[in-house]
Amino acid sequence: MNHLSIAGNVLFSSSASKEINQFIQRVFEQRNGAWGQAMDAVDTNTWIAGMDHRMYDGSHTLWDAWLQGYRATDDPFFESLREDFKALGNDVVTPKGLPIINWEQEQFKQVQKQLHQNLAINPQWTTSMANFNAKDLFGATLGSIAILYHWKTQDTKHFADTVSSLGLTAVFSANPI
């Protein structure tokens, strides 16, 4: 399991990750329904930040997506829950994914600028760290399973190797989870 999780995370942090994201998107993406349209309403009306709108429009985190869709439809609760997960799933399979938290656009640009000036961190890497997608979730799941598998006092070397390997690939691929 250790080698599988490390190999998977190395693959997800390599140049092949773009093709992996495109494959996942083709397999899982659906036409945008009422919930997806409600989540994208702010962007549709303002075109905030183009493709990065999910970080700034206040409607793409797990909670905000729920509120947008629930307000826009009169679906019963369980239908609402299903539609919310479909809309979120539709966005999480894209290369941009979903934001971890909402940002004010100017505030985020300032953070990017400071990280770039003081630590030479590429602004695109900062944007990637502020979002997660299906590839990131899959890599984190593989890593978590590997860590749990090696969570034994007799196996501390394997545990340390797994954690350090996964940490390095997460940093290299800008995987926030």
Long-range contacts (C-beta under 8 A, 24 or more apart in sequence): 1-145, 1-146, 1-149, 1-150, 2-146, 2-149, 2-150, 2-158, 2-161, 2-162, 4-142, 4-146, 5-142, 5-143, 5-145, 5-146, 5-162, 5-166, 6-146, 6-162, 6-165, 6-166, 6-169, 8-138, 8-139, 8-142, 9-139, 9-142, 9-143, 9-165, 9-166, 9-169, 9-170, 9-173, 9-175, 10-169, 12-135, 12-136, 12-138, 12-139, 12-169, 12-173, 12-175, 13-139, 13-169, 13-170, 13-172, 13-173, 13-175, 17-135, 17-173, 18-95, 20-135, 21-93, 21-94, 21-95, 21-133, 21-134, 21-135, 22-95, 24-93, 24-134, 24-135, 25-93, 25-94, 25-95, 27-93, 28-89, 28-90, 28-93, 28-134, 29-90, 29-93, 29-94, 30-86, 30-89, 30-90, 32-87, 32-90, 33-83, 33-86, 33-87, 34-69, 34-72, 34-73, 34-83, 35-65, 35-68, 35-69, 35-72, 35-73, 35-83, 35-84, 35-86, 35-87, 36-86, 36-87, 36-90, 36-91, 37-72, 38-68, 38-69, 38-71, 38-72, 38-73, 38-87, 39-65, 39-68, 39-69, 39-87, 39-91, 41-68, 41-72, 48-105, 49-105, 51-96, 52-96, 52-127, 54-91, 54-96, 54-97, 54-98, 54-99, 54-131, 55-99, 55-102, 55-103, 55-105, 55-108, 55-127, 55-130, 55-131, 56-102, 56-103, 56-104, 56-105, 56-108, 57-102, 58-102, 60-91, 60-98, 60-99, 60-102, 61-98, 61-99, 61-100, 61-101, 61-102, 62-88, 62-98, 64-102, 92-132, 92-133, 92-134, 92-137, 93-133, 93-134, 94-133, 95-133, 96-131, 96-133, 97-131, 97-132, 97-133, 97-134, 97-136, 98-131, 98-132, 98-133, 99-130, 99-131, 100-130, 100-131, 100-132, 100-176, 100-177, 101-130, 103-130, 125-174, 128-174, 128-176, 129-174, 129-176, 130-176, 131-176, 132-175, 132-176, 132-177, 136-173, 136-175, 136-176, 136-177, 137-177, 139-169, 139-170, 139-173, 139-175, 140-170, 140-175, 140-177, 143-170
